[in-house]
């Protein structure tokens, strides 16, 4: 499946993060397509002129055994693509644990298949409010907002994450729980010292470490990181990197300086799309505030009965919700369908108790609820789109987004225009589905300001 001219191919551990990486590439002038499954030659041919592609996976919500089963063939497929760089894209807040979404497991598999001299680890993404200083990760409260910056283990949202709560901000220590490979560091001082000092530091670190973490606080440091990574990537021997869309930011920053790529002159402003449908499986307090703001400003809501879904007593066809959603969209009412507003939502607590009482572990519960709720949201959205003239859809929530996309029949997406950092407006390729041609936005839990949904409805850049 070799594709000439490919600069980069990546595998995202969830859908929202995958569209984030696509946006960085597209903003830099690298035409990119994002697929549900590793693409074959015919899939790539549908998107002529691309110089990068991604695969939107769901490994963030998988056990290590399932990750092994999923990632090994996926990485082997990417290796044949002919790209100079292969990137395993993770959330910029490094969501993972030894039991679920193990980034260490992904590193072990990728290192074995690609055989790089070292694995680059770039988690910092200053444009998204993600900063790495002397190995410790800091995150702004809300991507595309003016929230305060917190050390990860003290972050109001991430330290209370329902599945992978952050209890360690030093990424080397966090990763040490997931892999036996050692992790070195190129720190801020070395990055700022310039290539004459950074290169010897990198070469020295490679001698004793299999993974190298790169610090960054400022945008100007990203191309410097790219310059340290890029020489290790060749079409027949791709370099393997792990991290946030900071990987794309670093490499494209360098490629622009080298004249390999050029940023688009201007993005078209999207038109208003009313009514807007939002389906949310997010438990983030950021999303909760966005839902509350939208409801206070004219949006309607359907609160899914997730305890009944968890108990298996809910109508599996979701006819009532579909009829209700269809009626509101036909009347021109923008609508949010949500599974919870936060981990404090009584539905979250009740449904978790139901599943815990059935003997399920927290890992089992996370995987099952993502599947149950994602399929429910996807089914309702698909039927509603088929019965209305819906133009634009927002899918919120990292763990459920890939399942919603699959339930909608989406096979690939391409970017239309940026909206809010990390969540671009895309066009869905979904042959045989009502979602085909739909404008869709995949929003991670930490993305956007308070008025996010209204901004997407209007087509405003944030």
C-alpha positions in Angstrom: 0.0 0.0 0.0 3.0 2.3 -0.4 1.9 5.9 -1.2 4.6 8.1 -2.6 5.1 11.5 -1.1 3.7 10.6 2.4 5.3 12.6 5.1 3.5 11.1 8.1 1.0 8.4 9.1 -0.5 8.2 12.5 -2.8 6.0 14.7 -5.0 7.9 17.2 -6.1 6.3 20.4 -9.5 8.0 20.1 -11.4 9.9 17.4 -11.3 13.4 18.9 -7.5 13.3 19.3 -7.2 12.0 15.8 -9.1 15.0 14.3 -6.8 17.2 16.5 -3.7 15.8 14.7 -5.4 16.2 11.3 -6.1 19.8 12.1 -2.5 20.6 12.9 -1.4 19.0 9.7 -4.0 20.7 7.6 -3.3 24.1 9.1 0.3 23.7 8.2 -0.5 22.8 4.6 -0.3 19.0 4.7 -3.4 17.6 3.1 -4.6 14.8 5.3 -7.4 12.1 5.4 -8.6 10.4 8.5 -9.9 6.8 8.3 -11.7 4.5 10.7 -9.5 1.5 9.8 -6.1 1.3 8.2 -6.6 2.3 4.6 -5.9 0.2 1.5 -4.8 1.6 -1.9 -8.4 2.2 -3.0 -9.2 4.1 0.2 -6.2 6.4 -0.2 -7.0 6.9 -3.9 -10.3 8.6 -2.8 -8.2 11.4 -1.4 -5.8 12.5 -4.1 -3.0 14.8 -3.1 -2.8 13.8 0.6 0.6 13.8 2.2 -0.5 12.3 5.5 -3.2 10.1 6.8 -4.5 9.0 10.2 -6.4 6.1 11.6 -8.9 7.0 14.4 -8.7 4.1 16.8 -10.2 3.4 20.2 -7.2 2.1 22.1 -7.5 4.7 24.9 -10.4 2.6 26.2 -8.7 -0.8 25.7 -6.9 -3.3 28.0 -3.3 -4.1 27.1 -4.4 -7.5 25.7 -6.9 -5.9 23.3 -4.4 -3.2 22.4 -1.9 -5.9 21.4 -4.6 -7.5 19.2 -5.5 -4.2 17.6 -2.3 -2.3 17.3 0.0 -5.0 16.0 -1.8 -5.4 12.6 -2.5 -1.7 12.5 1.2 -0.7 12.9 2.2 -3.4 10.4 -0.2 -1.8 7.9 1.2 1.7 8.6 4.7 0.5 8.2 4.0 -0.4 4.6 2.6 3.1 3.7 5.9 4.6 2.9 5.6 7.5 5.3 8.8 9.0 6.9 7.2 9.2 10.3 4.7 7.0 12.2 3.0 8.6 15.2 0.9 6.9 17.9 -1.3 9.9 18.9 -2.4 10.1 22.5 -4.3 12.6 24.5 -2.4 15.8 25.4 -3.2 15.0 29.1 -1.5 11.5 28.7 -4.7 9.7 29.7 -3.6 6.1 30.4 -2.9 3.5 33.1 -1.3 0.0 33.2 -4.8 -1.4 33.0 -6.5 0.8 30.4 -5.2 2.7 27.3 -1.6 1.8 28.3 0.8 4.1 26.3 3.6 2.0 27.5 2.1 -1.0 25.8 1.7 0.9 22.5 5.4 2.0 22.8 6.5 -1.7 23.3 4.5 -2.8 20.2 5.7 0.1 18.1 9.3 -0.2 19.1 9.2 -3.9 18.1 7.6 -3.3 14.7 9.4 -0.1 13.6 12.7 -0.7 15.3 13.7 3.0 15.8 17.0 4.0 17.4 14.7 5.5 20.1 11.0 6.4 20.5 10.4 10.2 20.5 7.9 11.3 23.2 6.4 14.7 22.6 3.4 15.5 24.8 3.7 19.3 25.1 1.4 21.3 22.7 1.6 25.0 23.7 -1.1 26.0 21.2 -3.5 23.7 23.1 -2.3 24.9 26.5 -0.2 21.8 27.2 3.3 22.4 28.6 6.1 20.0 29.6 8.8 21.4 32.0 11.6 19.1 33.2 9.5 16.1 32.5 6.4 17.3 34.3 3.2 18.0 32.3 1.0 21.0 32.9 -2.4 21.6 31.3 -4.7 24.6 30.9 -8.3 24.1 32.2 -10.0 23.7 28.8 -8.5 23.7 25.3 -9.3 26.9 23.5 -10.2 28.7 26.7 -8.5 31.1 29.2 -8.6 28.7 32.1 -5.9 28.4 34.7 -2.8 26.2 34.1 -2.4 23.3 36.5 0.2 20.7 37.1 -1.4 17.5 35.8 -1.8 15.7 39.2 -3.5 18.9 40.5 -5.7 19.5 37.5 -9.3 20.0 38.6 -10.6 17.7 35.8 -7.8 15.3 35.1 -7.1 14.3 38.7 -10.8 13.2 38.9 -10.9 11.5 35.5 -13.4 8.6 35.9 -11.1 6.0 34.3 -7.5 7.2 34.3 -7.2 9.9 37.1 -3.9 11.7 37.0 -1.8 11.1 40.2 1.6 11.7 38.7 2.7 14.7 36.6 6.3 13.5 35.8 5.7 11.6 32.6 8.7 9.4 33.1 7.4 8.1 36.3 3.9 7.7 34.9 5.2 5.8 31.9 7.5 3.6 34.1 4.3 1.9 35.4 3.4 0.8 31.9 6.7 -0.2 30.3 10.1 -1.5 31.3 11.8 0.7 28.7 13.7 3.6 30.2 12.9 7.2 29.4 15.4 10.0 29.0 14.7 13.7 28.8 15.8 16.6 26.6 14.9 19.5 28.9 14.0 23.1 28.4 17.5 24.3 29.0 18.9 22.0 26.3 16.1 22.9 23.9 16.8 26.6 24.4 20.6 26.2 24.1 20.3 25.5 20.4 21.3 22.5 18.2 25.0 22.7 19.1 24.1 21.5 22.6 20.8 19.8 22.0 22.2 17.3 19.5 25.0 16.0 21.8 22.5 15.8 24.6 20.2 13.7 22.4 23.0 11.4 21.2 24.1 10.9 24.7 20.6 10.1 26.0 20.0 7.6 23.2 23.0 5.6 24.5 21.2 4.8 27.7 17.5 5.3 27.0 15.0 3.7 24.6 12.5 6.6 24.9 13.3 10.3 24.8 10.9 12.9 26.2 11.1 16.4 24.9 10.2 19.4 27.0 8.4 22.5 25.5 6.8 25.7 26.9 6.6 27.9 23.8 5.7 27.7 20.2 9.2 28.6 19.0 10.5 25.5 20.7 8.4 23.1 18.6 10.4 23.3 15.3 13.5 22.8 17.3 12.1 19.5 18.6 11.1 18.7 15.0 14.7 19.3 13.9 15.9 16.7 16.5 13.4 14.1 15.4 13.0 14.5 11.6 16.5 13.2 10.5 15.7 9.8 12.0 12.7 9.3 9.6 13.0 7.7 6.2 10.4 6.4 3.8 11.6 2.8 4.1 12.7 3.1 7.8 10.1 5.4 9.5 10.8 7.0 12.8 8.3 6.1 15.5 7.0 8.9 17.8 4.4 8.9 20.6 2.6 11.9 22.0 0.0 14.6 21.5 -0.5 16.6 18.3 2.7 18.3 19.5 4.5 15.7 17.2 2.7 17.2 14.2 3.3 20.7 15.4 7.1 20.0 15.8 7.5 18.4 12.4 5.4 20.7 10.4 7.0 23.7 12.1 10.4 22.4 10.8 9.1 21.5 7.4 7.7 25.1 7.0 11.1 26.5 7.9 12.7 24.2 5.3 10.1 25.1 2.6 8.9 21.6 2.3 5.3 22.7 3.0 3.4 26.0 3.0 0.4 27.0 5.1 -2.9 27.7 3.3 -3.4 31.4 2.7 -6.8 31.5 4.3 -9.4 29.1 5.5 -13.0 29.6 4.4 -15.4 30.7 7.1 -18.0 28.0 7.7 -21.6 29.1 7.3 -24.2 29.0 10.1 -25.8 25.5 10.4 -29.1 25.6 12.3 -30.4 23.5 13.9 -27.3 21.9 15.4 -27.3 18.4 16.9 -24.9 17.5 19.7 -24.4 14.0 21.0 -22.3 13.9 24.1 -20.8 11.0 26.0 -18.4 13.3 27.9 -18.1 13.4 31.7 -15.7 16.4 31.6 -16.7 19.5 33.7 -15.6 21.5 30.7 -18.3 19.9 28.6 -20.7 20.2 31.5 -20.3 24.0 31.5 -20.7 24.1 27.7 -24.0 22.1 28.0 -25.3 24.4 30.7 -24.4 27.5 28.7 -26.1 26.1 25.5 -29.3 25.2 27.4 -29.4 28.7 28.9 -29.1 30.1 25.4 -31.9 28.3 23.5 -30.7 24.7 23.0 -33.0 21.8 24.0 -31.8 18.6 25.7 -32.5 14.9 25.9 -30.9 13.3 28.9 -30.5 9.6 28.1 -31.6 7.2 30.8 -28.2 5.6 31.2 -29.0 3.6 34.3 -31.8 1.8 32.3 -29.4 1.3 29.4 -26.8 -0.2 31.8 -29.4 -2.4 33.4 -30.6 -3.6 29.9 -34.2 -2.5 30.6 -34.2 0.4 28.0 -35.8 0.1 24.6 -32.8 -1.0 22.4 -34.2 0.8 19.4 -34.4 4.1 21.2 -37.6 5.0 19.4 -38.8 7.6 21.9 -35.5 9.5 21.8 -35.3 9.3 18.0 -38.9 10.6 17.6 -38.2 13.4 20.2 -34.9 14.4 18.5 -36.4 14.3 15.0 -39.3 16.4 16.1 -37.1 19.1 17.6 -34.6 19.2 14.7 -37.5 19.5 12.2 -38.8 22.4 14.3 -35.4 24.1 14.0 -34.4 23.6 17.6 -30.7 22.9 18.3 -30.4 19.9 20.5 -28.0 18.3 22.9 -28.4 14.5 23.7 -26.1 13.6 26.6 -25.3 10.6 28.8 -24.1 12.7 31.8 -22.9 16.2 32.6 -20.0 15.1 34.8 -19.0 12.3 37.2 -21.2 14.1 39.8 -24.3 13.4 37.6 -26.6 11.0 39.5 -27.0 8.9 36.3 -23.2 8.3 36.2 -23.3 7.1 39.8 -26.4 4.9 39.4 -25.3 3.2 36.2 -21.8 2.5 37.6 -23.4 1.0 40.7 -25.7 -1.2 38.5 -22.7 -2.6 36.6 -20.5 -2.9 39.7 -23.3 -5.0 41.4 -23.1 -7.3 38.4 -19.5 -8.0 39.3 -17.8 -5.8 36.7 -14.4 -4.2 37.4 -13.9 -0.5 36.8 -12.0 -1.3 33.6 -14.9 -3.5 32.4 -17.4 -0.8 33.3 -15.5 1.8 31.3 -15.3 -0.4 28.3 -18.9 -1.5 28.5 -20.4 2.0 29.1 -18.4 3.5 26.2 -19.8 0.8 23.9 -23.4 1.0 25.2 -23.6 4.8 25.3 -21.6 5.3 22.1 -23.8 2.9 20.1 -27.0 4.6 21.6 -25.8 8.1 20.7 -24.7 6.9 17.2 -28.0 5.1 16.5 -30.1 8.1 17.6 -27.9 10.5 15.6 -28.0 8.3 12.5 -31.8 7.9 12.5 -32.3 11.6 13.2 -30.0 12.6 10.4 -31.9 10.3 8.0 -35.3 11.8 9.0 -34.3 15.5 8.9 -32.3 18.0 6.8 -29.6 18.0 9.5 -26.4 19.6 8.2 -24.0 19.7 11.2 -23.3 17.3 14.1 -21.0 17.6 17.1 -19.8 14.4 18.8 -18.4 15.1 22.3 -16.4 12.7 24.4 -13.1 11.0 23.6 -13.9 7.4 24.8 -17.3 7.2 23.1 -16.5 9.2 19.9 -15.1 6.3 17.9 -18.0 4.1 18.7 -20.5 6.9 17.7 -18.6 7.4 14.4 -18.8 3.7 13.7 -22.5 3.5 14.6 -23.0 6.4 12.1 -21.3 4.4 9.4 -18.5 6.8 9.0 -15.5 5.4 7.2 -13.4 8.5 6.8 -13.4 12.3 7.3 -11.6 15.2 5.7 -11.2 18.6 7.1 -13.3 21.6 6.0 -12.0 24.3 8.2 -10.7 25.0 11.7 -13.1 26.1 14.4 -11.8 25.7 17.9 -8.2 24.4 18.5 -8.2 20.6 18.5 -11.7 20.2 17.0 -12.0 21.1 13.3 -15.1 21.0 11.2 -14.9 17.9 9.0 -16.9 16.2 6.2 -18.0 12.6 6.8 -17.5 9.9 4.2 -20.1 7.3 5.1 -21.4 5.5 2.0 -24.8 4.0 2.5 -25.5 6.0 5.7 -27.5 9.2 6.4 -24.2 10.6 7.8 -22.6 10.6 4.3 -21.6 14.2 3.5 -22.6 15.5 7.0 -20.5 18.2 8.6 -19.2 16.8 11.8 -17.0 18.0 14.7 -15.4 15.6 17.2 -14.9 17.4 20.5 -12.7 16.1 23.3 -13.8 16.6 26.9 -11.3 19.4 27.5 -11.9 21.3 24.2 -13.5 24.7 23.9 -14.8 27.7 25.9 -18.1 28.0 27.6 -20.0 29.1 24.4 -18.5 26.3 22.3 -21.7 24.7 21.0 -23.2 28.0 20.0 -20.0 29.0 18.2 -20.1 25.7 16.3 -23.7 26.4 15.3 -22.8 29.8 14.0 -19.6 28.5 12.3 -17.4 30.9 14.3 -13.7 30.5 14.7 -12.7 30.4 18.4 
